[in-house]
Amino acid sequence: MSDVLGHRLGSAPLWDVEEILTLDRVRRYARASGDTNAIHIDPAAAHAAGLAAPVAHGFLLIALVLKYAQRWAHHNGNRITACDTRFVRPVYVGERPAVLHLTGQQISPGHINATVWILDDDGITHRAVIRPIRICFEPDPVR
């Protein structure tokens, strides 16, 4: 099955990338977004709240995925119209950066499923940090 642009559905990922999250990057996002809750930016506050380290903002994770979705959509004459997900696991950013793996797969005409996962400390086990993001798109009428 192909979409209207001739792409085979369920074939190769639309994107398959890594993003490095450091505490500095999370702090910059906190300043830009106005969400300066201490559990995101202060290791002592995160520990006091029972967390292993500061936690990356959920909307930062979604923004990273949508960056790649928007690039793909724009390149293919489409626009993003909606997205939906649920957070299932925190992403800790402490002394060691978190390496996020982001993938996007077109699952049907007008729909992409995107995933974000990290490797456990064992370096083998993949752990999803959000439920697959359902991204909707349509042809961009302006293009």
Backbone torsions as a table, in degrees:
resi	resn	phi	psi	omega
1	MET	NA	139.4	179.6
2	SER	-122.8	156.6	174.8
3	ASP	-86.0	-176.4	-177.1
4	VAL	-66.4	-17.5	178.9
5	LEU	-94.9	0.7	178.3
6	GLY	89.9	4.2	177.3
7	HIS	-76.6	135.4	175.9
8	ARG	-73.0	126.4	179.3
9	LEU	-71.5	140.8	178.3
10	GLY	75.6	8.6	179.7
11	SER	-85.0	-146.4	-176.1
12	ALA	-54.7	149.3	178.3
13	PRO	-59.1	149.5	175.3
14	LEU	-73.1	-33.4	171.3
15	TRP	-151.6	151.3	178.9
16	ASP	-151.6	95.5	-169.4
17	VAL	-135.6	165.6	172.0
18	GLU	-114.5	143.0	173.1
19	GLU	-125.7	134.7	179.1
20	ILE	-98.3	124.0	176.5
21	LEU	-108.4	120.1	175.6
22	THR	-110.8	164.2	176.2
23	LEU	-60.9	-37.7	177.4
24	ASP	-61.0	-43.1	179.4
25	ARG	-64.3	-40.4	178.2
26	VAL	-66.0	-39.8	177.9
27	ARG	-64.2	-39.2	177.1
28	ARG	-64.3	-40.9	176.9
29	TYR	-63.3	-41.4	179.7
30	ALA	-58.2	-45.4	178.9
31	ARG	-64.2	-43.8	-177.4
32	ALA	-67.7	-36.8	-176.3
33	SER	-86.9	-19.4	-176.1
34	GLY	86.0	-1.4	178.1
35	ASP	-93.0	87.2	-177.0
36	THR	-102.7	29.1	175.9
37	ASN	-52.8	131.9	-172.6
38	ALA	-60.2	-26.8	-179.6
39	ILE	-65.8	-16.4	178.7
40	HIS	-89.9	-25.3	-167.6
41	ILE	-125.6	-10.5	-174.6
42	ASP	-126.2	111.6	-179.5
43	PRO	-55.0	-40.0	-179.6
44	ALA	-64.6	-42.0	179.1
45	ALA	-67.3	-38.2	178.0
46	ALA	-63.5	-44.9	178.4
47	HIS	-62.7	-41.1	179.1
48	ALA	-62.9	-27.3	178.3
49	ALA	-87.2	4.0	178.0
50	GLY	87.2	14.1	-179.9
51	LEU	-98.2	152.5	-179.6
52	ALA	-70.1	-28.4	-177.6
53	ALA	-167.9	173.3	174.4
54	PRO	-56.4	149.7	-176.0
55	VAL	-109.2	131.1	176.3
56	ALA	-64.6	146.3	177.6
57	HIS	-65.7	137.0	176.5
58	GLY	-60.5	-40.4	-179.5
59	PHE	-68.5	-24.8	173.2
60	LEU	-64.8	-42.4	178.5
61	LEU	-62.1	-44.8	179.3
62	ILE	-63.8	-41.4	179.3
63	ALA	-60.7	-38.8	178.3
64	LEU	-62.7	-43.9	178.7
65	VAL	-64.3	-45.9	-177.3
66	LEU	-66.5	-24.2	174.3
67	LYS	-59.0	-46.5	-179.3
68	TYR	-73.7	-37.4	177.9
69	ALA	-63.1	-42.7	-179.7
70	GLN	-66.3	-40.7	176.8
71	ARG	-59.0	-46.7	-179.6
72	TRP	-63.4	-47.1	-177.7
73	ALA	-60.3	-48.5	-178.7
74	HIS	-60.8	-44.5	-179.9
75	HIS	-61.3	-27.6	-176.8
76	ASN	-106.4	16.3	175.8
77	GLY	73.0	25.7	-179.7
78	ASN	-117.0	173.2	172.4
79	ARG	-136.7	147.0	177.2
80	ILE	-76.3	134.0	-179.5
81	THR	-114.5	-21.4	-179.1
82	ALA	-167.7	161.2	170.7
83	CYS	-153.5	155.4	-177.5
84	ASP	-151.3	138.0	177.2
85	THR	-158.9	-178.8	174.3
86	ARG	-145.6	138.5	179.9
87	PHE	-82.0	133.5	-177.3
88	VAL	-118.1	-14.2	-176.9
89	ARG	-159.4	138.0	178.0
90	PRO	-71.9	154.4	172.8
91	VAL	-109.3	111.3	-179.0
92	TYR	-85.3	137.9	176.3
93	VAL	-128.3	103.9	-179.4
94	GLY	-120.1	-133.8	178.8
95	GLU	-65.7	-31.1	179.2
96	ARG	-101.7	130.8	178.7
97	PRO	-63.8	154.3	173.4
98	ALA	-94.1	132.6	177.3
99	VAL	-102.7	112.4	179.4
100	LEU	-94.5	141.1	174.6
101	HIS	-112.4	122.6	-176.8
102	LEU	-119.3	130.8	176.1
103	THR	-133.5	153.2	175.9
104	GLY	-135.3	135.2	-177.5
105	GLN	-135.5	127.3	175.3
106	GLN	-75.5	124.2	-175.8
107	ILE	-105.1	-20.3	176.3
108	SER	-164.8	167.4	178.5
109	PRO	-56.6	125.1	178.4
110	GLY	83.3	4.9	-176.9
111	HIS	-137.4	134.6	176.7
112	ILE	-123.3	140.0	166.9
113	ASN	-106.2	128.2	178.1
114	ALA	-118.1	143.0	179.5
115	THR	-122.1	152.3	173.3
116	VAL	-133.6	125.2	179.5
117	TRP	-143.4	161.7	176.4
118	ILE	-127.8	162.3	172.6
119	LEU	-90.7	139.6	171.9
120	ASP	-64.8	170.5	178.9
121	ASP	-59.5	-21.7	179.1
122	ASP	-71.8	-11.2	178.8
123	GLY	76.3	6.2	-176.6
124	ILE	-122.6	-44.5	-172.2
125	THR	-79.4	125.0	176.1
126	HIS	-85.2	136.3	177.6
127	ARG	-129.0	119.0	175.4
128	ALA	-67.2	142.2	176.7
129	VAL	-108.4	-16.0	173.3
130	ILE	-140.0	153.8	171.0
131	ARG	-64.0	148.9	179.7
132	PRO	-47.6	131.1	178.7
133	ILE	-77.1	123.6	174.8
134	ARG	-89.9	116.3	-178.3
135	ILE	-113.9	128.4	177.5
136	CYS	-104.3	144.3	177.1
137	PHE	-143.8	162.7	177.7
138	GLU	-148.7	163.1	176.2
139	PRO	-57.9	139.7	-179.8
140	ASP	-83.0	114.1	-176.6
141	PRO	-67.9	-17.0	-178.5
142	VAL	-79.9	-23.9	-175.2
143	ARG	-86.9	NA	NA
